[in-house]
Amino acid sequence: MHNKINNDQSLISNLFGFMRLPLYINKIPNNFDMAIIGIPSDMTCTGKPGSKMAPSSIRESSINLFWEKIKWPWNFKLNKNFKVIDLGDLIFKNGNIEDLNKQIYKKVEELLKLKKKILFLGGDHYITLPILRMYKKFYKKISVIHFDAHTDTHNNKNIYDHGSVFYNIHKEKIISSKDIIQIGIRTYINKKKKFKIISSNKTNKYKVKKIINKILKIIKNKPTYLSFDIDCIDPSYVPGTGTPVINGIKINKIIKIIRKFKKINLIGIDIVEVSPLYDINNISSLTAANIALELIYTQAYIKKKNEKKTKR
């Protein structure tokens, strides 16, 4: 299935791909820079479920961003030099985590062989673990930027748990602890896991430049994966999440930080833990859609800048 809607300006009709981007369900085309994939699974939630509904909800909310054509304050049209496609949702056997893993491995491998960037719409945070296992096979050294209210380093003696993702990343030696930075944390910190942490209080307090410098110091020039748990943002802005924690990052600060990622080569991105069941007027899904679009623009900016250098 391939739907390309060019002239529909309605905010309610033809809600197919993210921002009405070309939608490819059964076939991956040849020419594109980034693929969006939904992973509608919340099998490993420890509390409130519902994040399996997020990919569809985020896509639907993204239509509110479509009319602008060029998103402010970016000054170029997105798909002119940086082609993004939507591959729909990952299909896996209902309730079968091993098959979920298998399908994630298969899809990620297929796209990384093509040397493409991927943006995953979760789903609960567990998906980051199988995704990074496959990334590790293609990249010897990876850095990770992790936005979250929680460190996700709890040893629950259960590998299938969204609260132990970074515990298992550390245990399986997928990513070195010195190459991981966690931002927005405001729950228990296991000091045995020596990740660099910028707490929620410090994130709100520090100037954006200081935060970016701390991030760049950790990731250096390595290919970087970004895992964005929506609960890093204060629940007054994003109520639609399964494990809300008060005193989070302000939305304005998040956007300012993300816009500075135009200096960072993101090989992969996931946005997880949106739960439409607990949302109000789809504001959490809309926030996730905005964050996704801002991150896409940062990578489009990098390509645009590099092409200008090549032409000189």
Stockholm file with secondary structure:
# STOCKHOLM 1.0

chainA/1-312         MHNKINNDQSLISNLFGFMRLPLYINKIPNNFDMAIIGIPSDMTCTGKPGSKMAPSSIRESSINLFWEKIKWPWNFKLNKNFKVIDLGDLIFKNGNIEDLNKQIYKKVEELLKLKKKILFLGGDHYITLPILRMYKKFYKKISVIHFDAHTDTHNNKNIYDHGSVFYNIHKEKIISSKDIIQIGIRTYINKKKKFKIISSNKTNKYKVKKIINKILKIIKNKPTYLSFDIDCIDPSYVPGTGTPVINGIKINKIIKIIRKFKKINLIGIDIVEVSPLYDINNISSLTAANIALELIYTQAYIKKKNEKKTKR
#=GR chainA/1-312 SS CEECCSSCCCSSSCCCSGGGCCEESSCCCSSCSEEEEEECCCTTCSSCCCGGGHHHHHHHHHGGGGGGSSCTTCCSCHHHHSCEEEEEECCCCTTCHHHHHHHHHHHHHHHHHTTCEEEEEESSGGGHHHHHHHHHHHCSSCEEEEECSSCCCCCCSCSSCTTSHHHHHHHTTSSCGGGEEEEEECSCCCTTSCCEEEEHHHHHHSCHHHHHHHHHHHHTTSCEEEEEEGGGBCTTTCCCBSSCCSSCBCHHHHHHHHHGGGGSCEEEEEEECBCGGGCSTTHHHHHHHHHHHHHHHHHHHHHHHHHHHHHC
#=GC SS_cons         CEECCSSCCCSSSCCCSGGGCCEESSCCCSSCSEEEEEECCCTTCSSCCCGGGHHHHHHHHHGGGGGGSSCTTCCSCHHHHSCEEEEEECCCCTTCHHHHHHHHHHHHHHHHHTTCEEEEEESSGGGHHHHHHHHHHHCSSCEEEEECSSCCCCCCSCSSCTTSHHHHHHHTTSSCGGGEEEEEECSCCCTTSCCEEEEHHHHHHSCHHHHHHHHHHHHTTSCEEEEEEGGGBCTTTCCCBSSCCSSCBCHHHHHHHHHGGGGSCEEEEEEECBCGGGCSTTHHHHHHHHHHHHHHHHHHHHHHHHHHHHHC
//
